[in-house]
Structure formats: structure tokens, C-alpha cells
Amino acid sequence: MENGEYKGKEPLVEDTKVKVLFETEASSGPDEKADYPNLGSNSIYSAILSRNEAVKDARRLKTFLELRDKYVKKSVVFEDPLFPANDSSLFYSHKPSIKFEWKRPSEICENPQFIIDGANRTDICQGELGDCWLLAAIACLTVNEKLLYRVVPSDQSFTENYAGIFHFQFWRYGEWIDVIVDDRLPTFNNQLVFTKSFRKNEFWSALFEKAYAKLHGSYEALKGGNTLEAMEDFTGGVTEFFELSEAPKDLYSIMRKALERGSLMGCSIDVTSAQEMETRTAQGLVRGHAYSIIGLAECDEVAKNTKVRLIRLRNPWGRVLWKGPWSANSKEWSTISIADRENLKKQTVEESEFWMSFNDFMRNFTKLEMCNLTPDTLECEERNSWTVSVNEGRWVRGSSAGGCRNFPDTFWTNPQYRLQLYEEDDDPENGEVVCTVVVALMQKGRRMQRHQGARFLTIGFSIYEVPKEMRGQNQHLQKDFFLYTASKAKCKTYINLREVTERFRLPPGEYIVIPTTFEPHQEGEFTLRVFSEKQNTSEEAENTIGSDQMQRKLLEPEEETEEEKQFRAIFKQISGDDMQICANELKTIMKNVLSKHTEIKSEGFSLETCRSMIALMDTDGTGKLNLQEFKHLWKKIKAWQVIFKQYDKNKSCSISSFEMRNAVNDAGFHLNNQLYNIIAMRYADEKLNIDFDSYICCFVRLEGMFRAFNAFDKDGDGIIKLNVLEWLQLTMYS
């Protein structure tokens, strides 16, 4: 093997690992019930149309302010029709065992406040819902006020312009969206049932949880989850997870760059049993507890003439601190210069923060979680940031849901994304010329579909280097390429999480990223994001849509064969004196003709197919076919039949919907992924096979539509303009 390419004739075998997690998450979503701005469960994907972030922010704010001012003016408190104050917003799998009362804060206590003395982690006390993953993410968010107040707009009040309406902003599959809620909260015995603040009259955290529940369809949807998932929804960033025992050698450099970009980082110590949870180590660290990583530093140890790497951490509890080397009064501080010592101690402004050596950090902690921010997260921040490219896609059963590399016959049909990396990192480790990229594959909408039985799919991705001779073409790579070419990189395992993320160091060049489900035939939507230190371009590999001219050759007049003489008689017998046949008559003739061709196992064509054939071949506009038109049609069918037989390997008179891609291409039609998906959905049966009748019907429609388009495209610029009459004539007749 050289440069990842296998030179022999034997197909390459690449095993793909899979890891499946037990899931406890659930979700539901009420249907849209009103013409209501931004954000019911089903409108989140199309809520914001503009790509300009400033315009989108203004539109969201305008919507909320318009609604609030409308209700203030009417002196009426808002009631959310999309997330009503009843059991449907609480649970979908069962009814609560107790009767909850929905109350507004003014009915629960005196002098309700949105935020008191700033939002912090003490405002987040878990209630009777198993959403500690969400609350941990909110607590982490409170460390960064700028991030927090983007998600939790602070200019909301229970006094000034109060109308019982509040809003929160979340990142959702590439868009920042505004979630509007009323302030009715579920209570029992006049106490909040779910998240609350330790202050009885502070309600931002309870309303935050309600908005997030609305985003997912119900409170039950928040039962069980992943902190990293919530962190992405709060920042729009991409998350990474590191087992410190298996961390890359350049982890310090990775973390340093992450902090320069404003990334959020946390770490923890694994527990082996429930009894160990939140117990202390001999040196004061708390097991199973989330610490925030605040900073890094590299100092000269004067006596040793060496450098020491330090890390600054924050314990949100603020009362249990590190007792080891580089703790507050340890002797290690005397080994560095006075200037360094004063500078580092000046940075430790809170009692909850402390320094330790990076080596001790690696020895004591077991997990590192990192949320890398995108350039649009904090527009006012001037700092280094990732370059991000985003692609939306879907896997369609029978067409583009090809499964992982373990399924070579269908793997190549998955969506493919061409990635160009031509700017290497500024300061790579070991002087290598590489491009650092983080690839993140996120499946969309699964949590919201849980009430319909949906679960997270097991997903992953592979990366292939594009050979030099194929660069710049942006064509969908075919089956043979993957049979004999090894992947350049891939995710460690396929896993049933919302997102799979992996960091790579790749040489500059051109690559193909292939997102897949582990098993073929599994449908779903996804977002593929590529983060890089320098510029990258990423776009779906698509064939240019078009049609070869080979079909026109079939229309050239030729001398009549014996076969044509035979069905001339059949044609004349059925058509009558006018020698014209309608769709019903064409169906009869086709059945007679096909019966004389034993190599075509068909009982004839359906009436729908025959109507399409007439639409294709009717050159004189009579709605019928004459003998010459019929002869041309038959030649086409025979040519298409040769292609069909090539892919009908088991002689079943049907071909796989995946093979239809190749058959279409062989017939001279060049389509993109979206059109192949449509063909599979329109023509394949429940076993993902396309029979001869459907196959011919598809080809007839393709040729007819290409022919019609070319007729309307007078100037050949690939764009046509139709009035209503022309559009209806075209679509109804075809």
C-alpha cells in the first residue's frame, strides 16, 4: 500500500467499529396551531431566512418586542398557543401522577424578579426532572457573561413592560432562533416542580428551562441527555471530548489555541461507583464534579533553566480547592520570576480559582470537554476564530442511505462533500505542514421525533484523499474508487449520539468527507460542519445536471427490420384506418410486442407509463402516436432494456434502487443527489427494487422533461421562464 491506495486487484476491506449507547432520552412536539412567529416545534428549521446575522437578530427582536408591546397595550398577559399550560407540554408517554397547577410567578411569590444580582450557578437548582445534563451546561454558561446574556436576554422584567411574555435564543442546526414563552410554570403546593433558583423570587432559570423544553416539544423531552449537546445549543460551537489517558501529544497546544478563540472548557474525574460521586481526593479535588478551565501559562523555572506549563481551573463550588503543587501558598511559586508570579496570581481573582501544573492536571483528571466557538457566536469579540463551513444533507432510503464502509455495494451512494485545505497551520507541532480540522456530523430532529418512536441513529464519517488527477472536478466518486482506496482518516467509532466529532491533522490538499449511518437504508437529516484553523471550502460533490445527445441518434430513420414489419401488422390491426393509437391502445400493443420478447420478463406497461410514452413521442400534438413515432419509441425501449439487463444480475426483472444511479448515467442522464433521492422515493418498491415498468417510466419522464426544458431554453443559459399556462401544460401532459 502506498499513500493509502491499494494497488492490487482485490477490493479493500475496511472494518468499521460501532459503539451503541443505551438511551433514555425522549421527546415530543405539538403541531403548529396558529400563525405564530418564530418558534413552535416544527418551524425551527425555517424560522430565520436571512443569512445576515445582524438582520436576523433585528428580526427576532422585532418579533418579540412587537408581541410584547401588543399585549402591554391591550393590558392582557400572553398565553402561548404552541406550548399550552396543560399535560401535553409536560409529558407524552404518560400522565403525571399528581395534578400540576400552572402559575405565573406573581401567583407564586411577592415581588418576582427575572435576574437578581446577576445570573450565576446558584440560580440553577434541579427539580423533579432528570435534566442535570442541561443544568450543568447552564452552570457552565454562567461563567461567560457575554455568552450567557446572548442566550438569556437580560432586558426582561416582571415590572417594566410586563405582559407575561419572555424570550431566549438558542442555536439550532446552523441558525440562531428565538424561542418565545409565556411565564406560566408547573407547580405543586405552590412550589416550582422543575428547575428553580435558591432565591424564591428569581425565575430566569425556570423560564430558561421552559423555553428549552418548548424547543424540544415537552419537558419530558429533556429527560436524559448530554451536556455537550446543550453547550452547542447555547453557543453554536462544536464540542470535542478527550479521554486524558488517550489525549494527543499536542493537547496543551490544542487547549492554548482553544482559549485564544474563547472556547469553553471543562474537566472532571471519573467515578467508579455512585458512592464515589462528589468525594474528595487526598489533594482536595472532587470526583465526578465539573471544573472550568480558565487559562494556561508557560513560565521559566529560574533555578532549573526549564519551562513549566501551568493550568488555571475554577471550582464552581468555590469551597474545595487543590492542595498540591502550585496551590495558593505552595513552595513552587518561589521557583519562577517575581514578574511571572505576580502576573499569575493577579489573574486568580476569585477564591474558587487555582493553578496546578499541566502534568498534575493530566495525572489527576480523566476527561476534558471543549466547546469551540464559531465566528458568529460573539460578533463583538476580536479574537482568533475558527473558519467554519456548513453543509445540510439527508440520507434517503434506497438512494443515499448507503451505510458505512462495511457495505461496499452501497457505501458510495452516500452524500459526498468535497473539502479543500490549502492553507497550513501557522505553528504546527514538530514543524509538520498540516491543516488542523475538526469534523462534526450532527443528526437533526431525532429528539423531537421520539414520540413517534425515533431514536438517535448510529452515525459516523470517513475522509478520503482525492487523487491529483481527479482534483477540481467536484464529481460524485463512484463505487470502484472506494473498493480499492483506503480512507485517509475516519471517526474512531460509529455511535448513537446527536453528534460525532473528531479532530484531524491533514496535509494540505483536496478530500472527500462521507457522512453515513452505520447500517444502510436508515433515513435522516444531518448537518456536517468542518472547522479549520485556516481557510477551507466545503461543498457537496454533485454531478452537473444534463442529458447526452446519444438518444437523438435513436431517432434517425433506418431501414425497416423483420421485427418492425411484424408489429406493423399488430399496430394497423389495433389502430384502425387512421393509424393513430391512444394510451389504452398503446398498452395493448406493448403487451403483444413484449410477449414476443422472452428476454424481457414483463406483463406489459401500466396505463400511466403509456401516457408518459405518448407525451414523450407525440411530435404532432395529436395526443396519439403514429407508426413512425411508435417505432422510435420501441428503439428507445430496446436500448434502455440493454442497460436494464446489465444491472438485473439475478434475472428478477428488477434492479436495486442504488444501481439505478449507474443505469441512469449509462443512459446519458446526469443527475445530482437530490434527483436520485426523488427517483428512489418515486419508483422503488418496499424492498428497494425498481421493476421494468417503473424503470422505463422513469427514463421516459427524464427524457421528456429534458427535451421540454431544452425547447424552452431558447438562449441556452440553463434558465427558463414559464407562465402559468405553459407550466400547467408541461406538468399535466407529462
N, C-alpha and C positions, 0 to 999 in steps of 0.2 A: 504494500500500500504506500502511495506517495501523495503527500498533501491531501490526505483524506479521500483519495479517489482509488477505487478498486479496479485494477487493470484486467483481471481475469474475466471469463465469461459467466462465471457463476454469480447469480444475484447476491447482493449484500444482505446479510441478516443482522438487524439491529434490535436487540431486545429493549423493550420499554418498560420501565418499572412503574408500578402503580401503588398508591397509598390511599386507602379509603378511611375517612374518619367517621365515627358514629355521630349522627347529627341529632340535635334536639331542637333545632330552630323551627319556627313555624310562622306562617303569615297568611293574611287575607287582605282583600282590598274591596271596599264598596264601589259600586258602579257610579259613574258620573250621574248626578241627578239634576244638575242645574247649569245654566250658562254662568259659570263661576270662574273668576280669574285665578290663574296660576294654580293651583296645585291640588287637585284631587289625585287619587291614586293612579288614575290611568292617563293623566295629561302631563306627567312629569317629563316624558321624552320630547314633547314638542312645545313645552311651555315658553321657552325663550328662542326666538327665531334669529335674532341678530347675532353676529359673531363679535361685535364690538363690545368689550366688557363694560366700558363706561355707559354705553347706550343701554345695555341690559340692566345694569344697576339702576339707572334712572327710571326705566320702565317698571321694574319691580317695585321700587319705592313709590312711584306714582300710583300704582295699583293699590298698594296698602294704604297710602295716605288718602286716596280718593274714597276707598271704602270706609276708613275710619271717620273721615270728615263727614261723609254722608250720614253715618249713624249718629255722630255727635250733633249734627244739625237737626236730625229728627228726634233727638233725645231718646233714642232706642238703643238697647245693648244688642250686640251682634250675636246671632246663633248660627253656627257653621252647619250648612245643609249637607256637606260632604263628609263630615265626621260628627255625627249626631251624638247627643248625650244619652245613649242607650247601650244595651248589651252588645250590639253589633260592632261598636267601636272598641269593646273590651276584649272579647274572645270570639273565636269562630268554631272551635272544636267542642266546646261545652258551655253551659251557662254557669255563671258564678253561683257558688253555694249560699252566698249571702246577698242581700239586697243592697246594692250600692246606691247612694244618692249623689247626684251630680250637683255641685255647688260652686258658686263663684267665690273668690277669695273674700269679698266683703261679707259673705254669709258665714264664713268660717272663723274670721277673726276681725278685730278692730284695726284700723289703720294699715291695710295691706300695702306692701311695697314690692316693686319689681326687683330691685337690687339694693341691698343695704351695705354701705362701706365697701363697695367693690365685690365682684364675684370671685369666690375662691373655693377651694376643695371642701371646706366645712359646710358649704351650702348644698352638698350633694350627699344625702343620706338615703340609703336604699330602703325601699318599701317591700311590698309583698310580691314583687315581680322579679323573676330571675334574670335581670339585665345588668348584673355587675360589670360585664364587659363594656357596656355602654357608659356606665357611670365612671369607670376607670379612665375611659377616653376623655370624658368631660373634665375630670380632675386634671388630666394631663394638659388639656387645652387651657385651663385657667392659669398655667404657668406663663403663657404668652398672651398678654392682654390684647395686642393688635389682632391676633388670630381669633381670640375669644369674641371680641366685640364685632367682628365681621359676621360670625355665626349667630351671636346673640346681640342684636342691635340694642344699645343701651338707652336710646332716647324713647323709651316706652314707660308708661306710668299708669297708676291707678287713680290719679287725680287730674293731671292736666290732659285735656282732650281724651278723657277716658270714654270708651264705648264698648268695652268687653272684647276687644279685638287686639291680637298680638301677632308678631311675625318673626320667623327665624330663617336663616339662609343656610342651605346645605349644597354641597357639590354632589351631582348625580350624573354619572356616566358622561362626563365631559361638559356639563353645564352647571352653573350656579343658579339655583332655583330658590324661590321664596315660598315658604310654607306658612299659610295664614290659619290661625286657630282662634276659637273663642276661648274664654277663660273659665269655662265650666270644667271642674275637675272631679273625678270619682272619690267619694268619701264614705266612711263608715263610722258611726258615732261621732260625726263632726270632725273626724281626723282624715287627713290625706291617706289614701291606700297605697299609693306608689311613691315615687321619689319626692323628697321634701328637703327643706333646709332645716338646720338646727334652730334657726330663728323661726318662730311660729308664724310671723307675718311677712316672710320673704318667699317669693313664688317664682323666680326666674327658672330654677331648675325643674320644678314641676311642669311648667308650661313648655320648657325645652323638651322634656321627655314626651309630652303630649304631641308636640309638633313632629318629633321623630317617629312616634307611633303612627301618626296620620300618614306620614311619608310611606310607611310600610303596610298600612291598611288596618292595623289594630294594635292594641297594647300586647296581645299575645304574640304578635309577630316579633317582638323584642325578646322573647324568652329564649335564651341561649344564643351565643354569638361570639365574635372575635373582636378584640379591642382594636386591632389594626384596621378592620373593616370600618369601624366607626371613625377612626382617625382620618381615613381617606375622605369620608363623607363630610368631615369638618374642615378639611384643608384643600381637597382636590389634589393632594400629593400622591406619591407612590410609596408603598411601605415595603420594607425589607426586614427579614428576620435572620438572625445569626445565632447558631449554637456556638458559644465561645470556645468550646473544646475542638470545634472543626472550623474555626474562623480563618479567613485568608490571611496570608502573611502581611499584607499591606493594610490590615484593619485600621491601624492608627491613622494612616493617610486617608483612608475612606471616611473615617469619623471626622477628621480635621476639615476635609472639604465639605462634608455634610453640615458642620456647624457654620462654616463660612457662607453657606447657602441658606442658613436659617432653618435647617431641618430640625425636627423634634426627635429626641432620642430618649429611650428609657431602657432600664436593665433590671434584672431580677435574679433571684437564687431559687432554683427548683426545690420543691419539697418532695419527699418520697412517700409521705403519708399525711392524712388530714391532721394528725397530732402535731406535725412539724410546722403547720401553717402559722406564720407570724411569730415563730420562736426566734430567739436571738442566737447569733454565733458568739464565740468567745470574744470576738473583737467588735461586737456591737452592731453587726449588720442583721437585718430582719429577713428571714426566709419567706419566700412566697409573696414578697412585698415589692411594689413598683417604685423604683428610684428614677429620677430625671437626671439626664446628663447635661450639664450646663456649659462646660468648657474643657479645653485641653491646653497644655502648656509644655514647652520643652526648655529646660534650664541647664546651665553649666554647673556641675558639681566641682567647685574650685579645687579642693584637695586632690580629687581623683582625676582631674582633667578629662572627665567624661560628661556625657549629657544624660539627664534623667527625664523621662516622659511622665507627666502628671495628668490626672483627670479630675475634674471638679463635678461632684454629684450633689443632688438635693434630695433629702428625705422629706416627703410631703408631711409626715407626722411632726417633724421638727423637734422631736424629743429623744430620738435614739440615733447616735452618731458613731462613726468609725473611730475605733480606739487604736488602730495600728499605726505604722509609719506614715508620716506626713499628716497626722491628725493635728488638732489645734496647737498643742504645746509639745509636740514630739521633737526629738533632737535633730531630726533630718533637716529642719529648716535652717540650721546653722551651717549646713554644707553648701548652700548656694549664696550668691552675692546678696548684699543688702538691698540693692535695687530690685532684683528679682523677687526677693522675699516680700518687700513692701508692696510691690505690684500685685503679687498673687493674693496676699492677704487683703488687699484693698478690694479685690474682686469678690471676696467672700462676704457679701453684705448682709446675709441672713444667717441666723443661728442654725437653720436647717441645712446649710451647705457645708461641704467639707472637701478636702483634697486627699487623694491617695495616689500611689504610683500606678502607672498603667499596667505594670507586671502584676501587682497585687489585685488590680481590678480583674485581670484575666484569670487569676487563680481563684478568686472568691465568687465572682458572678458566673452564671451559667448561660444566660440569654441576653441578647441585645435586640431591641426593636427600634427601627428607624423609619421616620416618615419624612421623605424628601419632598420639598415644596416645589410647586410649579411657578413659572414667572408671574402668573396672574393672581397668585394667592394673596400677595401683598404688593399692590401696584406701586405704593409709595416707597417701598424699600429699595434702596440702591445697593445691591449686593450681587455677587456672582450667583448665577442660577443655571439650572439645567436647561438644555434645549429639548423640547418635547414635541413629538409628532403623535397624532392620534388617528386611529382608523376604526370605523364601525363596521361590523360584519355579522354574518349569521351562518349557521350550519343548517342545511336543509336536507332532510331525509331523502335518500335516493339520488342526491345530486352533489352536494358539497359537504355532507357529513360523513367523511371518509374514514374516521377513526385514526388511531396512532400508527406508527411505523410497523407495528406488528401485523398490519393488514395491507400488504403491498399492492393488492389489486385496486384498492380504493383510496389509499393514503394520498395519492397525487391529486385527487379531486377536491381536497380541502382548499379553502381560500388561501391565497399566497400573497405575501406582501414584500415588495422589493425595498430593501434598506440600503442606502448609500452612506458609507462612512469614509470621508476623505480628509478629515482634519484630526490629527493625532492629539493626544493629551499633552498639556504643557509640561508637566513634571511627572512622567511615569516612573514607577519603581524600576530599578536596575537598568535605566536607560533604554527600555524597550520602546519601540514605535508601535503604540497600541491606541485603540479608542475604547474608552470605558463606556459601556452602555448598560442600562437596566431595562429589561423587557418585562412588561406587566400585562398579563392576559386576565381580563375580568369578564365573568359571565353576568348577563344582565337580567334583572327582573325575577330571579328564581324565588327569592324570599317572598315576594308579593304573590306568587302563584302557589304557595304552599297549601292553601285551602283547596286547590284543585289537584292536589297530590304531587306537585312538582317537588323535586329535591335538587340540591346542587349537583350538577354534572361533574364527573371526574375529568379534569381538563389539564392540558399541558401544551408545550410547543417545542418545535425543533428549528434550528437555524442551519442553512446550507450556504456555502460559498458559491457564488455564481462564477462559472469558468470565464476566462478572459474573452473567449470568442462569443459568449452569449451576453456580455455586459451591454447595458444601454438599450436593450430590446424591450424590456418590461413585458415579456410574454409569459403566460402561464406555463410552467415547466411540466413536461409530460412524464408518463409512468416510467419509461426506461431510464430517465435521469436518476430517479430515486432508487431504482433497482440496483444500480451499480455505483452509487455515490454515497459516501458516508456523511453524516451530519457534521458540521463544524462545531456546533455546540447545541445543548438542549437543556431543558429543565431537569433537575435531579430526579424528580418523581412526578407522576400524574397524581392529582389529589382533588378531593371534592370540597374545595373551598371556593369562596366567591372569586378570589384572585390568586393566581400563581405568579410569583415574581422571582426573577433571577438576575444576578449581576454577571457581566462577562467583560473580558478584555480581549478585543478582537483586532487583528491587523487592519489597517485601512483597506477598504475595498467595497465590493457590492455583494449583498447577501439576500437570501430569501428566508423570511420568517413564516412558519406554517403553524397557526394555532389549530388545535384539534381537541376533540373529545377522545377519551381512551377507547371506547367502543364506537364502531361505525353506526350510522343510522340514528344518532341522537341529535334532536333538533334544539337549537337555542340561539340567542343573540349574544354578541360579545363586543367588548371594546379592547383593542390592542394599542397599548401605549409604549413608546420607545423613548427613554430618557438618555441623553448623552451629554458629556462634558462640553463637546464642541458641536458644530452644526451637523445635523443629519437630515436626510429626506426619507420619507416612508410613504409608500402608496401601494394600493392593491395592484397586483400583476394582472392585467387584463388584455385579452386579445382585442385587436381592432375589429369592430363590427363591420361585416361586409359579406359579399357574395361573389364567388368567382364567376367567370363567364363561361365555364365549361358546360353549363346547362343549355346555353344558346346553341351549341353545336348539335344538340339533340333535335333541334327544330329544323335543321337543314333537310330539304327533301331528298329522299333516297328511293331507289327502285323498290317496288313492292315485292315483299318476300312471300313464300308459300303460306307462311303463318298468317300474314296480313290478308291474303286472299281468302283464307278460311273464315276469319272473323268479319270480313266484309259482308259475307253472306249472313252471318248472325246479326250484324248491325242493320242490314237492309230489312231483314225479317221483322225486327223489333221496332225500328224507327218508322217504317211506312214510307209513303211516297215522298215526303219532304226531306228524308234522310237527315233528320234532326232528332236528338234524344234529350229527354229531361233527366232529372236526378234519379227518379224511380226506374226509368228505362236503363240508365247507365248502371245502376245497381244490378239489374238482371243480366246485362251484357257482361259485366265484370265477373259475375258468378260463373257464367258459362265459359268465359275465356280462362279463368283461373282453374276451372275443373280440368282443363286440358293440359295444365302445367303441374305435374305431380311434385316438382321440386318446391313449389310454393304451397305450404300447408295452410290454406285459408278457406274459410267458408264464404268468402266474399267480403265486400266492404260495406260499412254501415251507410245509412242514408245521409248522415251528417258528412261523412268523408266524401261521398259522391257529390254532394252540393259544393264542397270546397274544391273538388276537382273541376267542376264546371266553372266556378268562379275564376279558377286559375287559367283555364284553357279557352274560355269563351271570348274570342278576339273580336267577334262581330256584334256583341252586345245583345244577342237574342235570348240569353238565359238558357240556351241549349248548346249541345255540341254537334258539329257535323262530322263526317267521317274523317276528314283530314285532321281536325282538332283531336279526335279520339285517337288516331294513330300516333300523334305527337305525345299524347298523354301516356299511351302504352309504352312508348320508348323510355319515357322518364321512369315509369314504374319498374321496368326491367333493369334500368341502370341502378336505381336505388335498391332493387332486390339483391343485386350482386354484393353491395355493401352490407346489406342486412345479413346475408348468409355468412359473411366473413366473421360477424360477431355473434351469430347464433350457433355457438360451438356445440351445444348439446342437442341441436336439431329440434328444439321445442317450439319453433316458430315464434320466439320472443327473445328479446335481448335485455340485458341489465340496464337499468336507467343510468348507471355510471358509464357503461360502454356507449351510451347514446352520445356522449360528448365526442368520442372519436368518430362515430358514424356520421354525425352532423358535419364534422370537419372534413371527412373524406368526401362528402357530397358537395363540398365547395362553400359551405356556410360557415362564417366565422363569428362566433357569439362571445359575449362576456359571461361572467359567473352568474349574474342576476338572471340572464335569459336561460342559462342551463337550469337554474333552480325552477324557473317557471315551467320549462318543459317537463321536468320530473314531477312537479306537482300536478300538471295538467294531464299528462299522458301515462304515467306509470300506475300500475295496479297496486293492491295492498302488499304484494310480495316484491315490489320494486322492479317489476318487469314491464316491458313495453311490447305489446303484440304487433303483428304485421300491419293490421288495420290502423292502429294508433300511430305506428311508425310512419306509414305513408301519409296519413292525415297531417302529421306534424310537418313533413317535408313539403307537402302541397301548400300548407299555410305559410311556411317560411318563404318559399319561392314566390308565392303570390304577394306577400307583403313587401318583399324586397323589390319585386317588379313594380308594384304600385308606388313605392317610395321613389324609385328612380324616375318614374314617369312624372311625378310631381316636382322632383328636384331639378328644375329647369337649368339652373346655373351651376349645378354640380358641387355646391358648397356643403352638402351634407345636412342642410336645414330646409324644411318645407313649411309652408303656411297654408292651412286649410280653413275654409269657412265651415259653418255648421253643416250645411248640406253635403259638402264634399266629405266631411268626416263621417257623417252618418251613412252615406252611400258606400264609402270604403269599408267601414267596420261591419255594417249589416250584410253586405254582399259577400264578404269574405267568411 
